[in-house]
Amino acid sequence: MIEIENVRKRRADRWVLDGVSLAVEKGVVYALLGESGMGKSTLLRCIAALEPVDEGVVRVAGDALVSGLSIDERVRRRVGFVFQQHHLFAHKTAIENVIEAPMFVAKISEDEARARAEKLLERLGVAHRRDAYPSALSGGESQRVAIARAMAMEPAALLLDEPTSALDPARRKDVTEILRGLAEQGTTIVVATHDVPFARDVATRSGLLERGMLREDHGLLT
């Protein structure tokens, strides 16, 4: 579902990603571990086609983003991204945040987009906050709305950047259950985190990113 072959990405005078290869199958939760500054967020952004790679190939559900070429919009649409700070539109309600991309990117009708959003918000336990603005949402509620927004485009893969960084233990357990449920329904998930206990709870596979290189299945989940 997600295939990365010898990806390299330069920032200033160093390779943030230096020959990273990875394959994540459908329905797998993959924990991308590593300290801050080791390139986890950069790798997620390259997978999501938010940034081009300098060398190598990224494929999502068969569509490729190739070094040296413009970003393929098909790749971007196949990937949902939940940012660490959520990045909800402050001037839009929860449901308006969720329907934005389906209406203006996927070009589906407002009625269909709202029906899809209602189901997602209900599934994630925040339907009662559908008309609240981000400033009125708790951290856990904001994250659930951000996940609903990412899933509203019905992506093949979901990427999350440090999803537990601002959550208490109860909310962290909620996120674990949500991600496990999505994976059971066939979504491929990659989570960038330095939270090893969370990774042990949620992931079926893991890798450690250090100095731009990925070392897989290093035993932190056992």
C-alpha positions in Angstrom: 0.0 0.0 0.0 2.8 2.4 0.9 6.2 1.7 -0.8 9.3 3.8 -0.3 12.5 3.0 -2.2 15.8 4.7 -1.4 14.3 8.1 -0.6 16.7 10.9 0.1 15.8 14.4 1.2 18.3 17.2 1.8 17.8 20.2 4.2 20.6 22.8 3.9 23.9 20.9 4.2 22.7 17.5 5.4 20.6 14.6 4.3 17.6 14.4 6.6 16.5 11.2 4.8 19.4 9.2 3.5 18.3 6.1 1.5 15.1 5.2 3.4 13.2 2.2 2.1 9.9 0.9 3.6 6.8 -1.1 2.7 3.6 -0.9 4.8 0.8 -3.2 3.9 -3.0 -2.5 4.0 -4.4 -2.5 7.5 -1.1 -2.2 9.2 -0.3 0.4 11.9 3.4 1.3 11.5 5.1 3.3 14.3 7.9 5.5 13.0 10.0 6.1 16.1 12.9 8.5 16.7 13.9 11.6 18.6 12.9 15.1 17.5 14.9 16.4 14.5 15.6 12.9 13.1 13.4 13.3 10.0 10.1 11.6 11.0 7.9 14.6 10.0 9.8 15.1 6.8 9.3 11.4 5.9 5.6 11.7 6.5 5.4 14.9 4.4 7.2 13.1 1.5 4.8 10.2 1.7 1.8 12.6 1.7 3.3 14.4 -1.4 3.4 17.6 0.6 7.1 17.8 -0.3 9.0 16.3 -3.2 11.9 13.9 -2.6 15.4 14.6 -3.9 16.0 11.0 -4.8 14.0 7.8 -4.7 10.4 6.8 -5.2 7.3 7.0 -3.0 4.2 4.9 -4.1 0.8 5.0 -2.5 -1.7 2.4 -3.7 0.2 2.1 -6.9 0.6 5.7 -7.8 4.2 7.0 -7.7 5.8 10.3 -6.7 9.2 10.2 -8.5 12.2 12.4 -7.7 12.7 15.2 -10.1 9.1 15.3 -11.2 6.2 17.4 -10.1 4.1 16.0 -7.2 1.3 13.7 -8.5 -2.0 15.0 -7.2 -3.3 11.4 -7.2 -0.9 10.6 -4.4 -1.9 13.5 -2.3 -5.6 12.5 -2.5 -4.8 8.9 -1.4 -3.2 10.1 1.8 -4.8 11.7 4.9 -2.5 13.7 7.1 -3.1 14.6 10.8 -0.7 17.3 11.8 0.8 17.6 15.3 -1.0 21.0 15.8 -4.1 19.7 14.0 -4.3 22.9 11.8 -8.1 23.2 11.8 -9.5 26.2 10.1 -10.2 28.6 13.1 -13.1 30.4 11.3 -14.9 27.2 10.5 -16.9 24.8 12.7 -16.0 21.2 13.2 -18.2 19.9 10.5 -17.2 22.7 8.1 -13.6 21.7 8.6 -14.5 18.1 7.7 -16.5 18.9 4.5 -14.0 21.4 3.1 -11.8 19.0 1.1 -14.5 16.7 -0.1 -16.5 19.6 -1.6 -13.7 21.7 -3.0 -11.0 19.1 -3.9 -13.1 15.9 -4.6 -16.0 18.1 -5.9 -18.7 16.1 -4.3 -22.0 17.8 -3.4 -22.5 19.6 -0.1 -25.2 17.1 0.9 -23.0 14.1 0.3 -20.0 15.8 2.1 -22.2 16.6 5.1 -23.6 13.1 5.3 -20.0 11.7 5.2 -18.9 14.2 7.8 -21.7 13.4 10.1 -20.9 9.7 10.0 -17.2 10.3 10.7 -17.9 12.7 13.6 -20.3 10.2 15.1 -17.9 7.3 14.7 -15.1 9.3 16.4 -17.4 10.4 19.2 -17.6 14.2 18.5 -20.9 14.5 16.6 -22.2 16.6 19.5 -19.4 19.1 18.8 -20.2 19.4 15.1 -21.1 23.2 15.3 -18.3 24.2 17.7 -15.3 26.2 16.5 -11.8 25.0 17.1 -11.2 27.5 19.9 -14.0 25.8 21.9 -12.7 22.3 21.4 -10.5 20.4 23.8 -7.2 18.9 22.6 -8.8 15.5 22.3 -11.8 16.8 20.5 -9.6 18.8 18.1 -7.6 15.7 17.3 -10.7 13.6 16.6 -12.1 16.4 14.2 -8.6 16.4 12.5 -8.8 12.7 12.0 -12.4 13.0 10.7 -11.2 15.7 8.3 -8.3 13.5 7.1 -10.6 10.5 6.6 -13.3 12.5 4.8 -11.4 12.1 1.5 -11.6 8.3 2.0 -7.8 7.9 1.8 -6.0 4.6 1.4 -3.4 5.7 4.0 -3.5 7.8 7.1 -0.4 9.6 8.5 -0.3 11.1 12.0 2.5 13.3 13.4 3.1 12.9 17.1 -0.6 12.3 17.9 -0.2 11.9 21.7 2.1 14.9 22.3 -0.7 17.0 24.0 -2.9 14.2 25.4 -3.5 12.8 28.8 -3.5 9.0 29.3 -7.3 8.7 28.9 -7.2 10.5 25.5 -4.2 8.6 24.4 -6.1 5.4 25.0 -8.9 6.8 22.9 -6.6 7.5 20.0 -5.2 4.0 20.3 -8.6 2.5 19.9 -9.6 4.8 17.0 -6.4 3.9 15.1 -6.8 0.2 15.7 -10.4 0.4 14.5 -9.4 2.2 11.3 -6.7 -0.4 10.6 -9.2 -3.3 11.1 -11.3 -1.7 8.4 -8.3 -1.7 6.0 -6.7 1.7 6.4 -2.9 1.7 6.3 -1.5 3.9 9.1 1.9 5.4 9.8 2.4 7.2 13.1 5.4 9.3 13.8 6.1 9.3 17.5 8.7 9.3 20.2 6.1 7.8 22.6 7.3 4.2 22.9 4.5 3.0 25.2 1.9 4.4 22.8 3.7 2.7 19.9 3.7 -0.6 21.8 -0.1 -0.3 22.3 -1.1 0.7 18.8 1.4 -0.6 16.3 1.9 -3.9 14.7 5.3 -2.9 13.1 7.9 -0.3 13.9 11.1 1.3 12.7 13.6 3.7 14.2 14.8 6.7 12.2 18.2 7.9 13.1 20.6 10.2 11.2 18.4 9.9 8.1 18.4 6.1 8.1 15.6 3.7 9.0 16.2 0.6 11.1 13.1 -1.6 11.0 11.7 -4.0 13.6 14.3 -3.2 16.3 12.4 -4.8 19.1 10.8 -1.8 20.8 7.4 -3.2 20.4 8.3 -6.4 22.3 
